[in-house]
Amino acid sequence: MPAPLDLRPLAPADHEAAARLLHRSLVHWYQSRLGQGARFGDRHEPFRLFPEVYAALDPGHAIAAHDAASGNLLGVCFVHPRRTHVSLGIVATTPEAQGRGVARAMVTPVLAQASRAGLPVRLVSSLLNLDSFSLYSRLGFVPHTLYQDLALTVPVTGLPTPPPPAAARVRLTTNPADAARVAAFELEWQGIHREPDYAFFLHNQVGAWRVWVLEDAGGALEGFLVASHHPACVMLGPGVARDEAAAAALLWRALDAMRGASPVFLVPCAAAQLVRQCYTWGARNVELHAAQAIGLVPPARGVAFPTFLPESG
Ligand SMILES: CC(C)(COP(=O)(O)OP(=O)(O)OC[C@H]1O[C@@H](n2cnc3c(N)ncnc32)[C@H](O)[C@@H]1OP(=O)(O)O)[C@@H](O)C(=O)NCCC(=O)NCCS
């Protein structure tokens, strides 16, 4: 019979243990199932970025599961309540505790609270990780959009092909007022609203973020893309573009600004032309993810780029 769990908010004093747990859990799972543990590196220190970003962005919302008897940390679960929905992720448990219901115990109260608030719950789940997919599927999540994770080592001399035509209209912004503009654009095109995330990226105090915007000749937004430049998470997203041409322009500019690095980004599998364009830049498939939800998924238009930091299915 599994030991009783003590579920409580993850405290700053738990960040070191949470970083160790995330690293060990991911390395163990991906190494034992897929022989891919090396992709998470051999140090846990970079994983401190996750609890630190989440503590700054959603203070008090991350959940820690401790063994009630020993006090050992057995699992963590990060939760991001938003105006239109609740985002969930990362969820991880120690290798020794896996299969004992720890993840289910952490996620269940989040679902109950979202249900009471009348909000859908969203996440992106790896399709290579059946334990994760099954956990969410059993809890009632339903996949709605398929993404391919692409990785690209950007040559130090820049991307090998000329920029797409609209790339000249992509620019960096650090203007705090753009948080509301970008959030309104995402609400219009994807039906979700998360202005605090964009205010957080533009404030740029925890992590290392760049926010790219694409505007038409009249200054109206055609898309945006956030890039994480922190060495612990070199990744593009979140972002939304009105069409594949706008998405290609944003991606090209954000990637070209990461010379010598190997960012990962998620592209909707349905955006076939965009995917082909990414291949011409040298992108390789490294994983598949499904955006999943419990509750209403509003009709979405355009191209969305989800990310894992912060989880943004
Ligand atoms: C994914 C992960 C969090 C699951 O944690 P866990 O504590 O082992 O999960 P639980 O024991 O609470 O629940 C697993 C559920 O999936 C079910 N399950 C597992 N494999 C299954 C399968 N192949 N088919 C159907 N159900 C399956 C279990 O029966 C259980 O459901 P139940 O509670 O209804 O019986 C854990 O494997 C982990 O930390 N992996 C490494 C980190 C990671 O990849 N996290 C996900 C990325 S965000």
The ligand as a MOL file (V3000), in Angstrom:
LIG
                    3D

  0  0  0     0  0            999 V3000
M  V30 BEGIN CTAB
M  V30 COUNTS 48 50 0 0 0
M  V30 BEGIN ATOM
M  V30 1 C 4.3330 10.8820 -16.6110 0
M  V30 2 C 4.5070 10.7180 -15.1190 0
M  V30 3 C 4.4110 12.1040 -14.4750 0
M  V30 4 C 3.3800 9.8390 -14.5610 0
M  V30 5 O 3.5120 9.8580 -13.1450 0
M  V30 6 P 2.9960 8.6330 -12.2080 0
M  V30 7 O 3.0990 9.1310 -10.8100 0
M  V30 8 O 3.7320 7.4080 -12.5660 0
M  V30 9 O 1.4980 8.5230 -12.6850 0
M  V30 10 P 0.2780 7.8770 -11.8720 0
M  V30 11 O 0.7580 6.6300 -11.1970 0
M  V30 12 O -0.3580 8.9030 -10.9900 0
M  V30 13 O -0.8030 7.6230 -12.9960 0
M  V30 14 C -0.4950 7.0090 -14.1960 0
M  V30 15 C -1.8160 6.6310 -14.8220 0
M  V30 16 O -1.5750 6.2590 -16.1570 0
M  V30 17 C -2.0580 4.9000 -16.3100 0
M  V30 18 N -1.2350 4.2720 -17.3310 0
M  V30 19 C 0.1210 4.1890 -17.3990 0
M  V30 20 N 0.4560 3.5430 -18.5220 0
M  V30 21 C -0.6990 3.2660 -19.1740 0
M  V30 22 C -1.0010 2.6670 -20.4170 0
M  V30 23 N -0.0390 2.2120 -21.2170 0
M  V30 24 N -2.3010 2.6010 -20.7940 0
M  V30 25 C -3.2790 3.0740 -19.9960 0
M  V30 26 N -3.0540 3.6520 -18.8180 0
M  V30 27 C -1.7800 3.7480 -18.4230 0
M  V30 28 C -1.9610 4.2960 -14.9510 0
M  V30 29 O -2.8160 3.1680 -14.8100 0
M  V30 30 C -2.4590 5.4520 -14.1090 0
M  V30 31 O -3.8650 5.6240 -14.2270 0
M  V30 32 P -4.8620 5.2730 -13.0100 0
M  V30 33 O -4.4820 6.1870 -11.8830 0
M  V30 34 O -6.2230 5.5530 -13.5510 0
M  V30 35 O -4.6030 3.8230 -12.7030 0
M  V30 36 C 5.8580 10.0230 -14.7830 0
M  V30 37 O 6.0010 8.8720 -15.5740 0
M  V30 38 C 7.0730 10.8920 -14.9960 0
M  V30 39 O 7.4480 11.6640 -14.1220 0
M  V30 40 N 7.7190 10.7740 -16.1770 0
M  V30 41 C 8.9340 11.5180 -16.4330 0
M  V30 42 C 8.6460 13.0140 -16.5360 0
M  V30 43 C 7.6940 13.2770 -17.6730 0
M  V30 44 O 7.9150 12.8140 -18.7570 0
M  V30 45 N 6.6360 14.0430 -17.3940 0
M  V30 46 C 5.6550 14.3610 -18.4030 0
M  V30 47 C 6.0800 15.4850 -19.2190 0
M  V30 48 S 5.2260 16.9380 -18.7360 0
M  V30 END ATOM
M  V30 BEGIN BOND
M  V30 1 1 1 2
M  V30 2 1 2 3
M  V30 3 1 2 4
M  V30 4 1 2 36
M  V30 5 1 4 5
M  V30 6 1 5 6
M  V30 7 2 6 7
M  V30 8 1 6 8
M  V30 9 1 6 9
M  V30 10 1 9 10
M  V30 11 2 10 11
M  V30 12 1 10 12
M  V30 13 1 10 13
M  V30 14 1 13 14
M  V30 15 1 14 15
M  V30 16 1 15 16
M  V30 17 1 15 30
M  V30 18 1 16 17
M  V30 19 1 17 18
M  V30 20 1 17 28
M  V30 21 1 18 19
M  V30 22 1 18 27
M  V30 23 2 19 20
M  V30 24 1 20 21
M  V30 25 1 21 22
M  V30 26 2 21 27
M  V30 27 1 22 23
M  V30 28 2 22 24
M  V30 29 1 24 25
M  V30 30 2 25 26
M  V30 31 1 26 27
M  V30 32 1 28 29
M  V30 33 1 28 30
M  V30 34 1 30 31
M  V30 35 1 31 32
M  V30 36 2 32 33
M  V30 37 1 32 34
M  V30 38 1 32 35
M  V30 39 1 36 37
M  V30 40 1 36 38
M  V30 41 2 38 39
M  V30 42 1 38 40
M  V30 43 1 40 41
M  V30 44 1 41 42
M  V30 45 1 42 43
M  V30 46 2 43 44
M  V30 47 1 43 45
M  V30 48 1 45 46
M  V30 49 1 46 47
M  V30 50 1 47 48
M  V30 END BOND
M  V30 END CTAB
M  END
